[in-house]
Amino acid sequence: MGEGTEFFGNILIDVTRPCLVEIGANCVITGRVTLLTHGYEFSVLKHKYGKVLGSSGKVVIEDNVFIGFNTIILKGTRIGRDSIIGAGSIVTHNIPAGSVAVGNPCKVIMKIDDYYEKRKREYVEEAKAYALKLYLKTGKIPKISDFWEEVSLFLKKDGNLGKLPVRKQIKSALSQLLSSDPLYKSYDEFLIDAGIPKEEIDKR
């Protein structure tokens, strides 16, 4: 397993042949993911044909791969670097590098470059919708700490990263992720664009 790889939740890795599992660096593998390096289908064949035909194969996850919740990765498969596998997928064949793939069986739905452009558009609207929902639900102005993944929208690269109330896995990457020219000049400007009345923000 490579450096920087993290597991979140319970992961099932087939340990009958541990030497057949390779996981690269900076991968994120979420809960209830299963990696299988062998099959037991010979349990049927041995009774019908009288032969035990062993079944095994390598599972390789290259660098910088995200594996979504409840995914099953079957023997003899390779997931190329810089790829995203959607939740609930069953990986039955190789996934090329730089792919976003999902489904049963897992299929490539777009290239990672296209997904990046899509997410750049969506995440701003999602952050604004979240800010407005917090305000409407609580009647209070949201805090910066509510946006631990979205701080690059309003925080400059030379900001004080040490005091940011963000999760460890995000904070470690902030210095690389933050833009020197955030979309908003200030946090208040972001809140106003989200639909929170300026007069309510000024009362804080």
Summary of the structure (lengths in Angstrom):
residues: 204
radius of gyration: 22.2
end to end distance: 47.9
largest distance: 80.4
contacts: 583
relative contact order: 0.09
helix: 33%
strand: 19%
